[in-house]
Amino acid sequence: MKNVTIIGAGSFGTALATVLDTAGNNVQIWAREPEIVDSINNDHRNTSYLSDLIIPEKITAYNDIQHCLKGQDIVLFATPSHTLRDVAAKIKPCLDGNEILVTVSKGIEINTFKTMSQVLIEVMDGVVSEDNIGVLYGPSHAEEVATLKPTTVVSASYSRRTARIIQETFMTPMFRVYVNNDIMGVEIGGSVKNIMAIAAGVIDGAELGDNAKAALITRGLHEMRRMGLMLGAHPDTFSGLTGMGDLIVTCTSQHSRNRYVGHQIGVGKKLDDIIKSMNMVAEGIKTTKAVHDWAVKNRVDMPITSAAYRVLFEDVDPIDALNTLMTRDAKDEILI
């Protein structure tokens, strides 16, 4: 049994609260919004996210971040990736340094090109050791996690001991956790797949067919693997849950926010209008910019990412972007 505080009461944070409770832990949630705190504590529901889910009565929500961090074994960050740095800096003074920090945020930070665990290491320098920092990634849409549908994910850390503790803390009969010691590969796969999901949604919205989507998923895997190898990841990681597994579910699921964004673009809507209409964050939008800029800076060929970037940020017509991909110079199909 662990004392766990979840930072962020979005859909995935809420779903993981029920997982952690099922696994026998003491669970607290910190939420910025007072109305969400009141809803969880009084009605045992999160009326803003996963409103149909009944939250166990033992789970308590707080608006006071300092109060809910006292005596905690694990702090779980379930915030959008672009807010992680600021949120981590805010809670740093409240930590005693013995906590294990886990993030489920998926993304690459714009400008620094750091993964989420690297952001935590930098922010927590002098307080929390990098050996106490890990991630929990994998094909795990909150809507299915919350309803106890079978889900498998990966725990990765800079310390195998920490990865094992995360595994043991989250494991339930319907939420199976594997350990992977390649944290870089896990984070690259779990982040870049969101770019591919946007592209897959464009294919669906523009009715370009299943052949195109199959090609997108296959070549998208090749692209994320290329980036990962450049950063020292193990190639086998991209055949696993945070590579192919996460790529499949995010590119095909009705629950995927990133696929939804792409679908709306494919039917002719503008990105600004799509974002305004959404209650939740599609991580792939900012990740597309970060990975595109990283690829340009490091002269790494990532054609699908480049096409997605031009559609999202340069207002290029999706059909024109597809034509550019289809008319590239002929190549061999190679693995590296």
FENPEZI-V123854 format. One record per backbone hydrogen bond with DSSP energy under -1.0 kcal/mol. NH is the residue of the N-H (numbers start at 1). CO is the residue of the C=O. If there is no record, write none. Layout:
# FENPEZI-V123854
((NH;CO) (NH;CO))
This chain:
# FENPEZI-V123854
((4;26) (5;74) (6;28) (7;76) (8;30) (14;10) (15;11) (16;12) (17;13) (18;14) (19;15) (20;16) (21;17) (22;18) (23;19) (24;21) (25;20) (26;2) (28;4) (29;60) (30;6) (31;62) (37;33) (38;34) (39;35) (40;36) (41;37) (42;38) (43;39) (45;39) (53;50) (55;44) (59;56) (60;27) (62;29) (68;64) (69;66) (70;67) (72;69) (73;3) (74;3) (75;100) (76;5) (77;102) (78;7) (83;80) (87;83) (88;84) (89;85) (90;86) (91;87) (92;88) (94;91) (95;92) (100;73) (101;132) (102;75) (103;134) (104;77) (109;114) (112;110) (113;109) (119;115) (120;116) (121;117) (122;118) (123;119) (124;120) (127;124) (128;124) (132;129) (133;130) (134;101) (135;156) (136;103) (137;154) (140;138) (144;141) (145;141) (146;142) (148;145) (149;144) (151;174) (153;176) (154;137) (155;178) (156;135) (158;133) (163;159) (164;160) (165;161) (166;162) (167;163) (168;164) (169;165) (170;166) (171;167) (172;175) (176;151) (178;153) (180;155) (183;181) (186;182) (187;183) (188;184) (189;185) (190;186) (191;187) (192;188) (193;189) (194;191) (195;192) (196;192) (197;193) (198;194) (199;195) (200;196) (201;197) (202;198) (203;199) (204;200) (205;201) (206;202) (207;204) (208;203) (213;209) (214;210) (215;211) (216;212) (217;213) (218;214) (219;215) (220;216) (221;217) (222;218) (223;219) (224;220) (225;221) (226;222) (227;223) (228;224) (229;225) (230;226) (231;227) (232;229) (233;228) (237;234) (238;235) (239;236) (240;237) (243;240) (244;238) (245;240) (246;241) (247;243) (248;244) (249;245) (250;246) (251;247) (252;248) (253;249) (256;253) (260;256) (261;257) (262;258) (263;259) (264;260) (265;261) (266;262) (267;263) (268;265) (269;264) (274;270) (275;271) (276;272) (277;273) (278;275) (285;282) (287;283) (288;284) (289;285) (290;286) (291;287) (292;288) (293;289) (294;290) (295;291) (296;292) (297;293) (298;294) (300;295) (306;302) (307;303) (308;304) (309;305) (310;306) (311;307) (312;308) (313;309) (314;310) (316;310) (321;317) (322;318) (323;319) (324;320) (325;321) (326;322) (327;323) (328;325))
